[in-house]
Amino acid sequence: MILTLLVFVGCTTKTKHYEIKVLHNYIENNEIERHENKLDNNVLYLFFLSGFKDDIIEINYDNISLKENSVSTDESLGKATTIVFNKSAITNLKIKVSNGPELVFNPFEFDSNKMGIYFNGDTLICQPFRYAPTFE
């Protein structure tokens, strides 16, 4: 009975297989700087965009772990979720989607505090925005 339960629990863990890539060029969007004065420069904004379907997002930094369950992209908006951090507290940010490989980056490597996290095929990509995106 216990062995059957362990096998069942082990089989239900979903692992997503993907490559990882960190890009330093900006995601070009048609937004203008009208939203920039509303965003705090000491805050890191992570915009999880396309390619998420009932995924578990795990984020680790400075001995802190966060987990968000059942994250899916709303195709009409092109966004799954937004997570906000105090940028000054983070040196290395680690993001894992559904037990896949860790995407690791240092937010201070970028001139922007607005990062897009998205899937392009089987690749999880982290890329900065020049201007804050809007979702309507």
C-alpha distance (Angstrom), angle and dihedral (degrees) to the residues before:
residue distance angle dihedral
M1 . . .
I2 3.84 . .
L3 3.81 91.9 .
T4 3.80 90.4 52.0
L5 3.81 90.6 50.5
L6 3.83 92.0 49.5
V7 3.80 91.7 49.5
F8 3.83 90.9 48.9
V9 3.82 93.0 49.3
G10 3.80 91.5 46.2
C11 3.78 92.0 51.5
T12 3.80 94.3 50.8
T13 3.82 95.0 60.2
K14 3.79 106.4 107.1
T15 3.81 116.3 -143.6
K16 3.78 119.6 -169.7
H17 3.81 116.3 -151.3
Y18 3.79 116.7 -148.1
E19 3.78 145.3 136.2
I20 3.80 120.8 -114.7
K21 3.78 130.5 -134.3
V22 3.81 133.8 176.3
L23 3.81 113.6 -157.5
H24 3.80 123.6 -166.0
N25 3.81 98.5 -163.8
Y26 3.80 115.9 93.8
I27 3.77 126.3 -99.9
E28 3.77 99.0 -119.3
N29 3.75 113.2 -136.1
N30 3.76 132.0 169.9
E31 3.77 93.4 -116.1
I32 3.76 121.0 119.9
E33 3.76 126.3 -146.1
R34 3.81 92.9 -88.3
H35 3.82 92.0 108.7
E36 3.79 96.8 43.1
N37 3.80 95.9 85.3
K38 3.83 89.2 55.8
L39 3.81 93.6 58.1
D40 3.79 123.3 81.7
N41 3.82 112.9 -125.7
N42 3.83 90.2 -147.8
V43 3.78 91.2 60.5
L44 3.80 127.7 82.1
Y45 3.80 113.6 -141.6
L46 3.81 116.9 -158.2
F47 3.79 112.1 -165.5
F48 3.80 110.5 -165.6
L49 3.78 103.7 -155.5
S50 3.82 133.0 167.9
G51 3.78 132.4 2.8
F52 3.81 102.3 37.7
K53 3.79 118.4 128.9
D54 3.78 119.4 173.2
D55 3.83 89.5 -36.6
I56 3.78 131.8 161.1
I57 3.80 112.9 -129.1
E58 3.80 117.0 -157.8
I59 3.80 120.1 -170.8
N60 3.79 124.0 -172.3
Y61 3.80 129.4 -176.0
D62 3.81 135.6 149.4
N63 3.84 93.3 -5.0
I64 3.81 91.7 -51.1
S65 3.80 121.9 119.0
L66 3.78 127.2 -163.9
K67 3.77 127.2 -176.2
E68 3.79 128.8 -168.6
N69 3.81 117.7 -171.0
S70 3.81 130.8 -152.0
V71 3.81 97.7 13.9
S72 3.81 113.1 176.1
T73 3.78 132.3 170.7
D74 3.77 115.5 -111.5
E75 3.80 97.2 -137.5
S76 3.81 92.8 -158.1
L77 3.83 89.7 60.3
G78 3.81 100.5 28.2
K79 3.81 90.1 -130.7
A80 3.79 135.2 106.2
T81 3.83 102.9 -177.3
T82 3.79 143.8 -37.1
I83 3.80 123.5 -129.3
V84 3.80 122.0 -168.2
F85 3.83 128.0 -157.2
N86 3.78 138.4 177.4
K87 3.82 98.4 -102.2
S88 3.80 96.2 -153.9
A89 3.80 91.1 62.6
I90 3.81 96.6 55.7
T91 3.79 126.0 83.6
N92 3.80 101.9 158.8
L93 3.76 121.8 14.5
K94 3.81 118.9 -159.8
I95 3.79 120.6 -163.1
K96 3.79 124.0 -173.2
V97 3.81 125.3 -178.7
S98 3.82 118.2 -153.8
N99 3.82 94.9 -25.3
G100 3.82 92.8 -51.4
P101 3.81 125.6 134.9
E102 3.81 119.5 -56.5
L103 3.76 120.6 -101.1
V104 3.82 105.0 -149.2
F105 3.80 126.8 -169.5
N106 3.78 141.2 152.0
P107 3.82 110.8 -126.0
F108 3.80 90.4 -148.4
E109 3.83 90.0 66.6
F110 3.81 88.3 75.0
D111 3.80 133.2 68.0
S112 3.79 88.5 -143.2
N113 3.80 130.2 70.7
K114 3.81 91.8 -159.4
M115 3.80 113.4 86.9
G116 3.77 128.9 -176.4
I117 3.80 116.6 -148.6
Y118 3.80 112.9 -168.5
F119 3.77 146.6 142.3
N120 3.78 122.5 -110.7
G121 3.78 103.7 -174.0
D122 3.80 106.5 -52.9
T123 3.83 94.9 -17.7
L124 3.81 125.2 96.5
I125 3.80 106.9 -147.2
C126 3.79 131.6 -164.1
Q127 3.82 113.5 -162.4
P128 3.83 133.9 159.5
F129 3.79 125.8 -116.7
R130 3.79 118.8 -135.8
Y131 3.81 90.9 -152.4
A132 3.78 130.2 22.4
P133 3.80 111.2 -90.4
T134 3.77 122.1 -126.9
F135 3.76 124.8 -147.2
E136 3.78 116.6 -153.0
